Structure formats: structure tokens, C-alpha cells
Amino acid sequence: MKIALIGYGKMGKAIEKIALSRGHEIVCKIDIDNQDDMDSPLFASADVAIEFTTPATAVANYKRAFAQGVPVVSGSTGWLESMPEIKSMCDRGEATFFWTSNFSLGVNIFFAVNRYLAAMMSGFPQYHPSMTEIHHIHKLDHPSGTAITLAEGIIAKDNLIKSWSEDDDAADVLRIDHVREGEVPGTHIIKWDSEVDTITIEHCAKSREGFALGAVIAAEWTAGKSGFLTMDQLMHGLIADSHLLDLIK
């Protein structure tokens, strides 16, 4: 498979390493100093582009790739106010787009555990949830996209929690705190606290490789598909379709 990389920092380099190890070809590497290469025939030859950039540049990158007819797999966060526009482009047949707040297979298992626990806790109003997310000092947005996805999972399953906030401790609000320190790849901690005890679930990434592998698997799965694609669809495929399980060996 031919892959174009949009964003060639630490994450882009990790994706490149894993993609090459899985037999793929990197046909184009787009970074801050060669943006116009996205208009080149070489970029247009890609079966899929994997995009990890910044909140300020992500949407423009998507549209530029779509104009070349290249499907995009993206893990950029902090741009979700533009999501309805991107979804509409997919619905009109103008784009193929795979997005998730976190490509780690472990995190997506954590998403499922989080939703299951939240559904259970809805029957125990004496417990109240809170969340802390910890990332490296280079991460610009907060709370993280992963934290927002986790919060949405809790709100969907626990009818006592109506919203999330970074500064509100109301009884029907999930408080999310963020910490930026060192080179931490990503840690998410959810606590359900009562007067008598605390239940805690946590996911701690050890390196970028888990995210990079998930992004390449998503690219492999996206090739040949169309429309707006999600990690939930991929995870269901990995579980339900035995040949797709070979992707994570």
C-alpha cells in the first residue's frame, strides 16, 4: 500500500517505521517546509494519507488531501468544531475520512471498559466521577481528545452526569483536570469516588508505538472504503472478522 504522511515529527517518524516494517511504501512526507507537495502527482498516488499535525492546520490538510482524491486517516485533535463540515463532505461523496481521538488499541479497549463501568455506576448515585489526563509539554489542546471521548462515554451511559467541564464541580458535571509535564505519551485516570471508597480505572501509554501501530492498522482498513469511518467500526471488525485479527499480530 502507498502511504503519504502529513506531519513528520516524532509521531510521523514512528508511523513511518511501522508502515515500512509491514511492507508499505511511503510515497510522500509532508511537513512545514514542503506543504505544496500535497498538490503533487506523487501525493495523489497514495492509497491513503495519515495525518498527525496541529489544531490550526488539520482541517486545511484534510481538504487539500480530499481535493487530490486521497483518503485521510487522522489523529489530530483540537479542531472538532469543524467536524460537521468534514462529515458533510463525506456524506456527499467528496471525501473518505477516518478519525479517532486515540489510535491505541489499548485505549479503545479502555473506552469500552469506561462505558461499561459508567452504565453500572448509573445505579449507584453515591459515586461521582472525575478525570485527570496527563500529557507531554508539547501537547497544545486540553482536555485531550481522548479525555473528551471518555467523558462522552460516561455522559451517554450515566444519566446523572449531564456534561463535562474543566472548572465546574457541580453534582451533574464530570470534572476533567489536565497536567502537562515532561515527555509523557499519555495517561488517563478516571475515579468514581464515594464517602466510603474510590474505584479507579487508568490507561497509561508507554510509548508512541502503540498509537503509531493503530494508525497504520486504520490506514490498512480504510484503503478501498469510502465515507466517514471510525475506530468503533474498526474495532468491531477486528472482533467480528477473523482475517482482520491478523492485522494486530
Summary of the structure (lengths in Angstrom):
residues: 249
radius of gyration: 18.8
end to end distance: 18.2
largest distance: 63.5
contacts: 791
relative contact order: 0.16
helix: 42%
strand: 24%
